[in-house]
Structure formats: structure tokens, C-alpha cells
Amino acid sequence: MRGHPAMWDSLRMRDEALVGSDEASRILGIHRATFLRWVADGLIAPVHETPGIRGAKVFRRADVEQLAREKAEASA
């Protein structure tokens, strides 16, 4: 995972499976830009975001997988 190592270490201490936007977009099978648009539209929310205009966003893997299931069901 990319991002500041200390950020990832502190988030891992919560004992949650976390993913960055690159991995989340791979799980969903969509382009990263599409995923970030979904984030901006409120379809999924990061659990942490580093400061700055281009701050890294971190998501719960379970939330990403749930969104993938919902999108699959909607297209079925």
C-alpha cells in the first residue's frame, strides 16, 4: 500500500482490513478515477484521509466489498 507508513501502522492497530483507493478500485473492477468520483458522490466514505488537496484516502475493505456486491446486484 502506498502512503505514509506511520499512517498505515496507526490504522492497522484498529484490527480492520483497510485498503487504499488503488486497491479499492481493483476490487470493484473500475478505473481509479471512477472510484474517486463515487467517493465524491458519497457512495463510499473513507475512514481516514491525510491532509492536503491530494490527501490519501483509506477505506474499510468490508465497505468496498459491500459496495461491489450492491453494484453487482443492481446490474443483475
Backbone atoms as SQL, in Angstrom:
CREATE TABLE atoms (id INTEGER PRIMARY KEY, chain TEXT, resi INTEGER, resn TEXT, atom TEXT, x REAL, y REAL, z REAL);
INSERT INTO atoms VALUES
  (1, 'A', 1, 'MET', 'N', 0.836, -1.175, 0.000),
  (2, 'A', 1, 'MET', 'CA', 0.000, 0.000, 0.000),
  (3, 'A', 1, 'MET', 'C', 0.879, 1.236, 0.000),
  (4, 'A', 2, 'ARG', 'N', 0.412, 2.235, -0.694),
  (5, 'A', 2, 'ARG', 'CA', 1.145, 3.485, -0.721),
  (6, 'A', 2, 'ARG', 'C', 0.690, 4.374, 0.423),
  (7, 'A', 3, 'GLY', 'N', 1.402, 5.460, 0.610),
  (8, 'A', 3, 'GLY', 'CA', 1.038, 6.396, 1.670),
  (9, 'A', 3, 'GLY', 'C', 2.099, 6.399, 2.745),
  (10, 'A', 4, 'HIS', 'N', 1.907, 7.239, 3.691),
  (11, 'A', 4, 'HIS', 'CA', 2.863, 7.386, 4.773),
  (12, 'A', 4, 'HIS', 'C', 2.818, 6.147, 5.668),
  (13, 'A', 5, 'PRO', 'N', 3.972, 5.483, 5.905),
  (14, 'A', 5, 'PRO', 'CA', 3.988, 4.250, 6.702),
  (15, 'A', 5, 'PRO', 'C', 3.397, 4.410, 8.092),
  (16, 'A', 6, 'ALA', 'N', 3.650, 5.524, 8.759),
  (17, 'A', 6, 'ALA', 'CA', 3.112, 5.714, 10.106),
  (18, 'A', 6, 'ALA', 'C', 1.591, 5.757, 10.084),
  (19, 'A', 7, 'MET', 'N', 1.011, 6.341, 9.024),
  (20, 'A', 7, 'MET', 'CA', -0.449, 6.396, 8.910),
  (21, 'A', 7, 'MET', 'C', -1.010, 4.976, 8.827),
  (22, 'A', 8, 'TRP', 'N', -0.394, 4.146, 7.972),
  (23, 'A', 8, 'TRP', 'CA', -0.898, 2.780, 7.819),
  (24, 'A', 8, 'TRP', 'C', -0.744, 1.997, 9.122),
  (25, 'A', 9, 'ASP', 'N', 0.382, 2.170, 9.810),
  (26, 'A', 9, 'ASP', 'CA', 0.600, 1.448, 11.066),
  (27, 'A', 9, 'ASP', 'C', -0.437, 1.834, 12.108),
  (28, 'A', 10, 'SER', 'N', -0.732, 3.113, 12.230),
  (29, 'A', 10, 'SER', 'CA', -1.704, 3.535, 13.237),
  (30, 'A', 10, 'SER', 'C', -3.100, 3.042, 12.889),
  (31, 'A', 11, 'LEU', 'N', -3.432, 2.987, 11.604),
  (32, 'A', 11, 'LEU', 'CA', -4.746, 2.490, 11.207),
  (33, 'A', 11, 'LEU', 'C', -4.856, 0.979, 11.367),
  (34, 'A', 12, 'ARG', 'N', -3.771, 0.263, 11.135),
  (35, 'A', 12, 'ARG', 'CA', -3.798, -1.195, 11.288),
  (36, 'A', 12, 'ARG', 'C', -4.049, -1.597, 12.736),
  (37, 'A', 13, 'MET', 'N', -3.697, -0.738, 13.673),
  (38, 'A', 13, 'MET', 'CA', -3.867, -1.073, 15.084),
  (39, 'A', 13, 'MET', 'C', -5.339, -1.242, 15.440),
  (40, 'A', 14, 'ARG', 'N', -6.222, -0.730, 14.621),
  (41, 'A', 14, 'ARG', 'CA', -7.648, -0.908, 14.876),
  (42, 'A', 14, 'ARG', 'C', -8.111, -2.323, 14.534),
  (43, 'A', 15, 'ASP', 'N', -7.219, -3.128, 13.959),
  (44, 'A', 15, 'ASP', 'CA', -7.504, -4.509, 13.599),
  (45, 'A', 15, 'ASP', 'C', -8.611, -4.598, 12.543),
  (46, 'A', 16, 'GLU', 'N', -8.585, -3.680, 11.603),
  (47, 'A', 16, 'GLU', 'CA', -9.516, -3.698, 10.495),
  (48, 'A', 16, 'GLU', 'C', -8.726, -3.909, 9.215),
  (49, 'A', 17, 'ALA', 'N', -9.345, -4.561, 8.239),
  (50, 'A', 17, 'ALA', 'CA', -8.725, -4.681, 6.927),
  (51, 'A', 17, 'ALA', 'C', -8.988, -3.387, 6.178),
  (52, 'A', 18, 'LEU', 'N', -7.917, -2.686, 5.847),
  (53, 'A', 18, 'LEU', 'CA', -8.033, -1.393, 5.185),
  (54, 'A', 18, 'LEU', 'C', -7.372, -1.440, 3.822),
  (55, 'A', 19, 'VAL', 'N', -7.901, -0.652, 2.898),
  (56, 'A', 19, 'VAL', 'CA', -7.331, -0.583, 1.555),
  (57, 'A', 19, 'VAL', 'C', -7.284, 0.872, 1.113),
  (58, 'A', 20, 'GLY', 'N', -6.348, 1.163, 0.224),
  (59, 'A', 20, 'GLY', 'CA', -6.272, 2.481, -0.384),
  (60, 'A', 20, 'GLY', 'C', -7.176, 2.536, -1.608),
  (61, 'A', 21, 'SER', 'N', -7.241, 3.690, -2.237),
  (62, 'A', 21, 'SER', 'CA', -8.137, 3.853, -3.380),
  (63, 'A', 21, 'SER', 'C', -7.714, 3.011, -4.575),
  (64, 'A', 22, 'ASP', 'N', -6.412, 2.778, -4.756),
  (65, 'A', 22, 'ASP', 'CA', -5.967, 1.926, -5.858),
  (66, 'A', 22, 'ASP', 'C', -6.499, 0.506, -5.701),
  (67, 'A', 23, 'GLU', 'N', -6.319, -0.054, -4.502),
  (68, 'A', 23, 'GLU', 'CA', -6.783, -1.420, -4.262),
  (69, 'A', 23, 'GLU', 'C', -8.304, -1.493, -4.275),
  (70, 'A', 24, 'ALA', 'N', -8.969, -0.482, -3.745),
  (71, 'A', 24, 'ALA', 'CA', -10.433, -0.461, -3.748),
  (72, 'A', 24, 'ALA', 'C', -10.964, -0.478, -5.177),
  (73, 'A', 25, 'SER', 'N', -10.354, 0.312, -6.057),
  (74, 'A', 25, 'SER', 'CA', -10.820, 0.327, -7.445),
  (75, 'A', 25, 'SER', 'C', -10.574, -1.010, -8.122),
  (76, 'A', 26, 'ARG', 'N', -9.490, -1.703, -7.779),
  (77, 'A', 26, 'ARG', 'CA', -9.245, -3.045, -8.332),
  (78, 'A', 26, 'ARG', 'C', -10.299, -4.033, -7.840),
  (79, 'A', 27, 'ILE', 'N', -10.647, -3.967, -6.556),
  (80, 'A', 27, 'ILE', 'CA', -11.665, -4.853, -6.004),
  (81, 'A', 27, 'ILE', 'C', -12.991, -4.653, -6.740),
  (82, 'A', 28, 'LEU', 'N', -13.310, -3.398, -7.033),
  (83, 'A', 28, 'LEU', 'CA', -14.568, -3.068, -7.699),
  (84, 'A', 28, 'LEU', 'C', -14.513, -3.283, -9.207),
  (85, 'A', 29, 'GLY', 'N', -13.308, -3.444, -9.750),
  (86, 'A', 29, 'GLY', 'CA', -13.163, -3.644, -11.189),
  (87, 'A', 29, 'GLY', 'C', -13.444, -2.389, -11.997),
  (88, 'A', 30, 'ILE', 'N', -13.094, -1.230, -11.432),
  (89, 'A', 30, 'ILE', 'CA', -13.328, 0.044, -12.102),
  (90, 'A', 30, 'ILE', 'C', -12.039, 0.853, -12.116),
  (91, 'A', 31, 'HIS', 'N', -12.017, 1.862, -12.944),
  (92, 'A', 31, 'HIS', 'CA', -10.867, 2.765, -13.007),
  (93, 'A', 31, 'HIS', 'C', -10.811, 3.578, -11.711),
  (94, 'A', 32, 'ARG', 'N', -9.607, 3.920, -11.296),
  (95, 'A', 32, 'ARG', 'CA', -9.426, 4.686, -10.055),
  (96, 'A', 32, 'ARG', 'C', -10.185, 6.014, -10.098),
  (97, 'A', 33, 'ALA', 'N', -10.202, 6.666, -11.260),
  (98, 'A', 33, 'ALA', 'CA', -10.926, 7.939, -11.381),
  (99, 'A', 33, 'ALA', 'C', -12.422, 7.748, -11.131),
  (100, 'A', 34, 'THR', 'N', -12.969, 6.638, -11.601),
  (101, 'A', 34, 'THR', 'CA', -14.383, 6.335, -11.361),
  (102, 'A', 34, 'THR', 'C', -14.620, 6.132, -9.871),
  (103, 'A', 35, 'PHE', 'N', -13.726, 5.395, -9.228),
  (104, 'A', 35, 'PHE', 'CA', -13.857, 5.164, -7.791),
  (105, 'A', 35, 'PHE', 'C', -13.823, 6.488, -7.024),
  (106, 'A', 36, 'LEU', 'N', -12.897, 7.358, -7.369),
  (107, 'A', 36, 'LEU', 'CA', -12.801, 8.641, -6.669),
  (108, 'A', 36, 'LEU', 'C', -14.034, 9.504, -6.929),
  (109, 'A', 37, 'ARG', 'N', -14.637, 9.364, -8.094),
  (110, 'A', 37, 'ARG', 'CA', -15.894, 10.077, -8.360),
  (111, 'A', 37, 'ARG', 'C', -16.996, 9.530, -7.460),
  (112, 'A', 38, 'TRP', 'N', -17.018, 8.189, -7.278),
  (113, 'A', 38, 'TRP', 'CA', -18.002, 7.585, -6.368),
  (114, 'A', 38, 'TRP', 'C', -17.803, 8.101, -4.949),
  (115, 'A', 39, 'VAL', 'N', -16.555, 8.263, -4.535),
  (116, 'A', 39, 'VAL', 'CA', -16.256, 8.814, -3.207),
  (117, 'A', 39, 'VAL', 'C', -16.808, 10.236, -3.121),
  (118, 'A', 40, 'ALA', 'N', -16.530, 11.050, -4.136),
  (119, 'A', 40, 'ALA', 'CA', -17.012, 12.435, -4.152),
  (120, 'A', 40, 'ALA', 'C', -18.545, 12.485, -4.148),
  (121, 'A', 41, 'ASP', 'N', -19.184, 11.492, -4.776),
  (122, 'A', 41, 'ASP', 'CA', -20.649, 11.426, -4.825),
  (123, 'A', 41, 'ASP', 'C', -21.261, 10.841, -3.551),
  (124, 'A', 42, 'GLY', 'N', -20.420, 10.357, -2.636),
  (125, 'A', 42, 'GLY', 'CA', -20.912, 9.838, -1.371),
  (126, 'A', 42, 'GLY', 'C', -21.324, 8.378, -1.382),
  (127, 'A', 43, 'LEU', 'N', -20.944, 7.620, -2.417),
  (128, 'A', 43, 'LEU', 'CA', -21.294, 6.192, -2.450),
  (129, 'A', 43, 'LEU', 'C', -20.501, 5.387, -1.426),
  (130, 'A', 44, 'ILE', 'N', -19.322, 5.869, -1.086),
  (131, 'A', 44, 'ILE', 'CA', -18.479, 5.217, -0.089),
  (132, 'A', 44, 'ILE', 'C', -17.634, 6.303, 0.572),
  (133, 'A', 45, 'ALA', 'N', -17.392, 6.136, 1.853),
  (134, 'A', 45, 'ALA', 'CA', -16.641, 7.158, 2.599),
  (135, 'A', 45, 'ALA', 'C', -15.332, 6.576, 3.131),
  (136, 'A', 46, 'PRO', 'N', -14.263, 7.352, 3.052),
  (137, 'A', 46, 'PRO', 'CA', -13.004, 6.898, 3.629),
  (138, 'A', 46, 'PRO', 'C', -13.078, 6.913, 5.151),
  (139, 'A', 47, 'VAL', 'N', -12.319, 6.025, 5.785),
  (140, 'A', 47, 'VAL', 'CA', -12.236, 6.037, 7.243),
  (141, 'A', 47, 'VAL', 'C', -11.136, 6.982, 7.703),
  (142, 'A', 48, 'HIS', 'N', -10.245, 7.335, 6.774),
  (143, 'A', 48, 'HIS', 'CA', -9.167, 8.271, 7.092),
  (144, 'A', 48, 'HIS', 'C', -8.711, 8.934, 5.805),
  (145, 'A', 49, 'GLU', 'N', -8.310, 10.187, 5.938),
  (146, 'A', 49, 'GLU', 'CA', -7.769, 10.922, 4.798),
  (147, 'A', 49, 'GLU', 'C', -6.652, 11.816, 5.296),
  (148, 'A', 50, 'THR', 'N', -5.512, 11.748, 4.643),
  (149, 'A', 50, 'THR', 'CA', -4.407, 12.604, 5.040),
  (150, 'A', 50, 'THR', 'C', -4.689, 14.025, 4.565),
  (151, 'A', 51, 'PRO', 'N', -4.141, 15.016, 5.235),
  (152, 'A', 51, 'PRO', 'CA', -4.399, 16.407, 4.865),
  (153, 'A', 51, 'PRO', 'C', -3.856, 16.748, 3.478),
  (154, 'A', 52, 'GLY', 'N', -4.391, 17.775, 2.916),
  (155, 'A', 52, 'GLY', 'CA', -3.908, 18.274, 1.636),
  (156, 'A', 52, 'GLY', 'C', -4.892, 18.039, 0.515),
  (157, 'A', 53, 'ILE', 'N', -4.657, 18.730, -0.572),
  (158, 'A', 53, 'ILE', 'CA', -5.539, 18.622, -1.731),
  (159, 'A', 53, 'ILE', 'C', -5.547, 17.204, -2.277),
  (160, 'A', 54, 'ARG', 'N', -4.391, 16.556, -2.301),
  (161, 'A', 54, 'ARG', 'CA', -4.286, 15.205, -2.838),
  (162, 'A', 54, 'ARG', 'C', -4.081, 14.186, -1.713),
  (163, 'A', 55, 'GLY', 'N', -4.753, 14.381, -0.599),
  (164, 'A', 55, 'GLY', 'CA', -4.594, 13.503, 0.549),
  (165, 'A', 55, 'GLY', 'C', -4.989, 12.071, 0.240),
  (166, 'A', 56, 'ALA', 'N', -4.213, 11.137, 0.758),
  (167, 'A', 56, 'ALA', 'CA', -4.508, 9.717, 0.569),
  (168, 'A', 56, 'ALA', 'C', -5.773, 9.357, 1.340),
  (169, 'A', 57, 'LYS', 'N', -6.590, 8.521, 0.740),
  (170, 'A', 57, 'LYS', 'CA', -7.823, 8.068, 1.377),
  (171, 'A', 57, 'LYS', 'C', -7.705, 6.578, 1.674),
  (172, 'A', 58, 'VAL', 'N', -8.224, 6.178, 2.822),
  (173, 'A', 58, 'VAL', 'CA', -8.171, 4.787, 3.250),
  (174, 'A', 58, 'VAL', 'C', -9.599, 4.328, 3.533),
  (175, 'A', 59, 'PHE', 'N', -9.931, 3.109, 3.090),
  (176, 'A', 59, 'PHE', 'CA', -11.287, 2.579, 3.192),
  (177, 'A', 59, 'PHE', 'C', -11.289, 1.220, 3.875),
  (178, 'A', 60, 'ARG', 'N', -12.392, 0.893, 4.530),
  (179, 'A', 60, 'ARG', 'CA', -12.562, -0.458, 5.078),
  (180, 'A', 60, 'ARG', 'C', -12.807, -1.407, 3.917),
  (181, 'A', 61, 'ARG', 'N', -12.048, -2.493, 3.895),
  (182, 'A', 61, 'ARG', 'CA', -12.225, -3.491, 2.838),
  (183, 'A', 61, 'ARG', 'C', -13.671, -4.001, 2.825),
  (184, 'A', 62, 'ALA', 'N', -14.252, -4.182, 3.994),
  (185, 'A', 62, 'ALA', 'CA', -15.634, -4.673, 4.076),
  (186, 'A', 62, 'ALA', 'C', -16.601, -3.706, 3.389),
  (187, 'A', 63, 'ASP', 'N', -16.374, -2.396, 3.528),
  (188, 'A', 63, 'ASP', 'CA', -17.234, -1.404, 2.865),
  (189, 'A', 63, 'ASP', 'C', -17.088, -1.485, 1.350),
  (190, 'A', 64, 'VAL', 'N', -15.854, -1.653, 0.886),
  (191, 'A', 64, 'VAL', 'CA', -15.604, -1.765, -0.554),
  (192, 'A', 64, 'VAL', 'C', -16.262, -3.028, -1.103),
  (193, 'A', 65, 'GLU', 'N', -16.112, -4.144, -0.386),
  (194, 'A', 65, 'GLU', 'CA', -16.715, -5.402, -0.841),
  (195, 'A', 65, 'GLU', 'C', -18.237, -5.325, -0.822),
  (196, 'A', 66, 'GLN', 'N', -18.805, -4.630, 0.152),
  (197, 'A', 66, 'GLN', 'CA', -20.257, -4.442, 0.202),
  (198, 'A', 66, 'GLN', 'C', -20.727, -3.626, -1.004),
  (199, 'A', 67, 'LEU', 'N', -20.007, -2.567, -1.332),
  (200, 'A', 67, 'LEU', 'CA', -20.350, -1.755, -2.498),
  (201, 'A', 67, 'LEU', 'C', -20.262, -2.593, -3.772),
  (202, 'A', 68, 'ALA', 'N', -19.259, -3.457, -3.860),
  (203, 'A', 68, 'ALA', 'CA', -19.124, -4.335, -5.032),
  (204, 'A', 68, 'ALA', 'C', -20.339, -5.257, -5.147),
  (205, 'A', 69, 'ARG', 'N', -20.789, -5.804, -4.017),
  (206, 'A', 69, 'ARG', 'CA', -21.981, -6.677, -4.038),
  (207, 'A', 69, 'ARG', 'C', -23.217, -5.894, -4.473),
  (208, 'A', 70, 'GLU', 'N', -23.367, -4.685, -3.944),
  (209, 'A', 70, 'GLU', 'CA', -24.542, -3.862, -4.310),
  (210, 'A', 70, 'GLU', 'C', -24.535, -3.525, -5.789),
  (211, 'A', 71, 'LYS', 'N', -23.377, -3.178, -6.330),
  (212, 'A', 71, 'LYS', 'CA', -23.284, -2.846, -7.745),
  (213, 'A', 71, 'LYS', 'C', -23.554, -4.079, -8.609),
  (214, 'A', 72, 'ALA', 'N', -23.071, -5.246, -8.166),
  (215, 'A', 72, 'ALA', 'CA', -23.313, -6.488, -8.921),
  (216, 'A', 72, 'ALA', 'C', -24.804, -6.837, -8.923),
  (217, 'A', 73, 'GLU', 'N', -25.456, -6.672, -7.777),
  (218, 'A', 73, 'GLU', 'CA', -26.886, -6.964, -7.682),
  (219, 'A', 73, 'GLU', 'C', -27.698, -5.996, -8.544),
  (220, 'A', 74, 'ALA', 'N', -27.290, -4.740, -8.575),
  (221, 'A', 74, 'ALA', 'CA', -28.021, -3.729, -9.349),
  (222, 'A', 74, 'ALA', 'C', -27.907, -3.983, -10.850),
  (223, 'A', 75, 'SER', 'N', -26.777, -4.574, -11.271),
  (224, 'A', 75, 'SER', 'CA', -26.600, -4.821, -12.703),
  (225, 'A', 75, 'SER', 'C', -27.115, -6.184, -13.127),
  (226, 'A', 76, 'ALA', 'N', -27.570, -6.988, -12.160),
  (227, 'A', 76, 'ALA', 'CA', -28.075, -8.339, -12.493),
  (228, 'A', 76, 'ALA', 'C', -29.510, -8.318, -12.952);
